[in-house]
Amino acid sequence: MSTYFPKGEIARKWFVIDADGQTLGRLATRVARILSGKDSPRYTPFIDTGDHVIVINAEKVRLTGLKSGAKVYHRYTGYPGGIRSEAFTKRQTRRPEKIVEDAIVGMLPHTKLGRSMAGKLKVYRGDKHPHQAQRPEAIAVAQRA
């Protein structure tokens, strides 16, 4: 069997996902699959065949159980003793789009291919986005009861 290569230009679609009331991990896995192209029949592991995704209402994403009180984000400044920590609740009020973006990008490959996939992700705090000209399709992410 020969390796499949997408012929010609890859037609990319635009999708909108509403994060209102969604669980962070389930939302992130769904978006990562769309960005990497795994939901498409033209999927090829070494070619970026994914679509563009717009996530709105990032501030309304939730965590299950006691994770919202226990989750801490760390980053390193590059200097000795330069570890900086921030609780989930504080980051959710300050930069909720960064929470969603970090969860999704963390599920993509950590290579040049993954960075090109991450470039097709747009995350917004409210329910408005500046991409109406691309005519994005709305996708519903299944919620657990």
C-alpha atoms as one frame of an Amber mdcrd trajectory, in Angstrom:
protein
   0.000   0.000   0.000   1.374   3.429  -0.887   1.420   6.514   1.322  -1.459
   8.912   0.741  -0.574  12.518  -0.117  -3.278  15.191  -0.333  -3.336  16.458
  -3.910  -3.190  20.194  -4.586  -4.233  22.891  -2.165  -5.746  21.744   1.130
  -9.173  23.373   1.544  -9.398  24.402   5.180 -12.725  24.995   6.901 -13.417
  27.322   9.823 -15.280  26.114  12.904 -16.650  27.922  15.983 -16.880  26.136
  19.311 -18.663  27.683  22.295 -16.811  26.868  25.541 -19.732  27.952  27.759
 -20.131  25.267  30.443 -17.670  22.892  28.759 -15.129  20.823  30.675 -11.634
  22.041  29.814 -10.062  18.670  28.950 -12.929  17.410  26.820 -13.056  20.691
  24.933  -9.280  20.633  24.400  -9.214  17.086  23.010 -12.018  17.853  20.555
 -10.324  21.025  19.311  -6.887  19.343  19.077  -8.340  16.612  16.845  -9.822
  19.216  14.492  -6.591  21.259  14.390  -4.481  18.199  13.599  -6.933  17.006
  10.923  -7.690  13.644  12.526 -11.435  14.134  11.990 -10.880  14.409   8.245
 -10.550  11.577   5.698  -7.557  13.385   4.153  -5.503  13.037   7.380  -1.792
  12.474   6.865   0.418  12.303   9.976   3.316  14.371   8.594   1.280  17.072
   6.777  -0.819  19.783   8.404  -4.277  18.950   7.035  -6.303  20.409   9.924
  -8.923  23.128   9.928  -9.140  26.501  11.688 -10.938  26.620  15.063 -12.381
  29.631  16.898 -13.181  29.115  20.594 -15.514  31.683  22.152 -16.597  32.239
  25.782 -13.252  31.020  27.141 -13.992  32.541  30.548 -16.927  30.142  31.040
 -14.913  26.925  30.773 -14.956  24.781  33.911 -12.993  22.084  35.703 -14.542
  19.127  37.468 -14.213  18.198  41.105 -11.843  20.184  43.322  -9.367  20.916
  40.516 -10.301  24.585  40.201  -8.997  25.214  43.718  -5.931  23.003  43.408
  -4.677  23.613  39.867  -1.585  25.830  39.635   0.168  27.079  36.485   3.961
  27.404  36.622   6.352  29.196  34.326  10.073  29.817  34.492  11.606  33.227
  33.758  15.037  31.850  32.908  16.727  33.327  35.967  17.816  31.479  39.134
  14.864  31.243  41.490  12.622  32.552  38.718   9.702  30.141  39.030   6.383
  31.974  38.878   3.154  30.298  39.949  -0.454  31.322  39.447  -3.625  29.632
  40.673  -6.325  28.591  38.193  -8.920  30.933  39.691  -6.623  33.951  39.402
  -5.642  33.141  35.824  -9.288  32.585  34.905 -10.138  36.130  35.910  -6.967
  37.624  34.377  -6.431  35.662  31.114  -9.051  32.926  30.563  -8.158  32.566
  26.873  -4.615  31.518  27.900  -6.028  28.615  29.954  -7.903  27.199  26.973
  -5.047  27.854  24.561  -2.442  26.157  26.789  -4.646  23.082  27.247  -5.168
  22.694  23.494  -1.594  23.434  22.404  -0.328  20.967  25.012  -2.220  18.203
  23.186  -0.617  18.970  19.818   2.810  17.694  18.702   5.722  19.680  20.139
   7.365  20.157  16.737   7.283  22.578  13.799   4.166  20.746  12.608   2.468
  21.298  15.970   3.316  24.997  15.919   1.707  25.362  12.497  -1.384  23.558
  13.809  -1.504  25.871  16.841  -1.426  28.885  14.532  -4.907  27.936  13.303
  -6.381  28.281  16.807  -8.134  31.509  17.847  -9.456  31.850  21.409 -11.650
  34.750  22.588 -12.994  35.777  25.983 -16.506  36.821  25.007 -19.022  35.581
  22.460 -17.773  37.918  19.695 -14.966  37.187  17.242 -13.586  39.085  14.213
 -13.755  36.120  11.802 -17.274  36.455  10.358 -15.794  36.915   6.867 -14.573
  33.285   6.923 -18.147  32.071   7.561 -17.272  29.569  10.321 -19.550  26.621
  11.052 -20.716  26.049  14.628 -19.769  22.745  16.216 -21.353  21.448  19.414
 -19.095  19.593  21.841 -20.949  16.843  23.674 -21.496  17.607  27.353 -21.727
  15.009  30.068 -24.719  15.147  32.362
